[in-house]
């Protein structure tokens, strides 16, 4: 299926927005982007889609709130920064969604939340209740309390775990790139966009995986990890550039470039059958 067909056939969608999409070049949060994005979400909800957002940006928001912390690399400062920034981030999301007449809720999660039976059940129930009541949950990693052991570390993997836990129909990762390229498009003009990925192992052999980008923690490697996690559970994943104007509408009308990782139905069948 193309990215457009995949997007249009999904009802329950987890959308991850990376720090690079949320932050402007000067490092401040792009409120105008958030407002337009909230309007697009409202339009999708009015068409019957159910949405959960995974939003990065706590650290970026913290940096633009508290002057002079940019060089404080100490873990206590980073965690304190996330606590400051998370409030700012959610304040901005709440204002943006209020204009679109949608309520939002915050869920801050760590890796151990996904490994504990009771917690996963509670998270799942909370997600279902919020979404059923037309509230959009906005999830981030609980950076202020996570220690190395319990740290997912990037929201690409967190959004994949969220999509699996909620039994989503689709995960959309919005980043600052149009999708997976055969090489780094910023340095190699001959790099080609890979539109459909049916086999992630083959893909890994055929592309160059670079390192992380300016604000986010992930890079391509964690996006591919996220795709491995969801596709194994029968959930496709779309990687697209969230910074493009009306990215969600253009995914729906087929004019937005993207890479779709198709769901691995065989793996899902074996997982269900225990074979
Ligand atoms: N949780 C981090 C934050 O909100 C971002 C992690 C990521 O960029 O993947 O700042």
Boltz pocket constraint, residues with backbone or C-beta under 6 A from the ligand:
constraints:
  - pocket:
      binder: B
      contacts: [[A, 18], [A, 19], [A, 55], [A, 56], [A, 57], [A, 58], [A, 59], [A, 60], [A, 140], [A, 141], [A, 143], [A, 153], [A, 154], [A, 155], [A, 156], [A, 215], [A, 216], [A, 217], [A, 218]]
      max_distance: 6.0
